[in-house]
């Protein structure tokens, strides 16, 4: 679903669950997003992260965001995985 351009910062946009089947430290996972985007990832609980709006959106400047998330475990050697999310911004009447 698109997010309206007038959504306030701190709005939760998505909830992401990451998992690793290893046990102990090898099963611990950290997650981040690439690029300079108006979003941030925040650890919610366990291996669940929230994608949160960090600053105001302007559909006239950017109508959609390609967000790449990277998950990396703490194993040795460390393994990682990436997933992409396209987030559309919906227009709000500016008048």
N, C-alpha and C positions, 0 to 999 in steps of 0.2 A: 504494500500500500504506500502511496506517496505521502510525504510529510508536508504539511502546509508551510509556506514560507514565513508565516507569522508565529510559528512554534517558538516557545520561549526556551532560552538556554536552560539546561538541566532536564529537558524532556528525554525520556527513555525511548529510543528509536527501535532497538532490537535487543533480544536476549540471546546470547550465544553460549552453547554448552560445548566444552572441549573435554576430551577424555583420552587417556593413554592406558592401555591394558597392563602395563608394567606395574610392579608394586614398589613401595618405598619411594626414595628420591627419584628413581628412574621414571616413576609414574607422575611426578609433579610436572605441571605444564604452565608456561607463561604465554600470554597472548598480547599482541599489539597490532596497531594499524599503521600502514605505511603512508607517508606523504603529509603535506601540510593541509589538513582538512578541518572543517569546523565541527569535528566530532572527537570524542575521547572514549577509550575503553576503561571500564572500572570493574574491578573484581567484585562480584556480588556475594557468592558463597561457593566454597569448594572449587569446582572447575567451571563455574558459571560467571559469565561476564555480561555487563550491560553496555551497549553502544549508546552514548549520551550526546545530545546536541551541546556543543561547547560554546558556540557563538551564533549570532543571528544569521539567517539565510536570506538571500535575495534571488528569486527565481529569474529576474531579468538579467542577472549576471551569470548564474549557473543553474541550469534546469535539472541536472542530474549529477550524482556523484558516483564514481567507481571507487569503492572502498575495498582494499585488499587487506585481509586479516592474516596474520602469521601466528602460528602456534609452535612452540618449541619445548621439548621436554628437557629434563635436567640429567638425562642419562649420559653415559660415556661410551660411545660417541653420542652426541646430542642429535636427535631426529627432529625434523620440522615439517610442517605442512602449511599450505596457503589455501585460502578460500576467498572468492570475490563476491561482493554484494553490490548491486546497482540500486541506488536510492534516488527515486525521483522526487522533485520538489513541486508541489502543486501551487498554482497561482492563487493569490488572494487579491480581491479588488482593492486597489490602492486609493481609490477616490472616496 
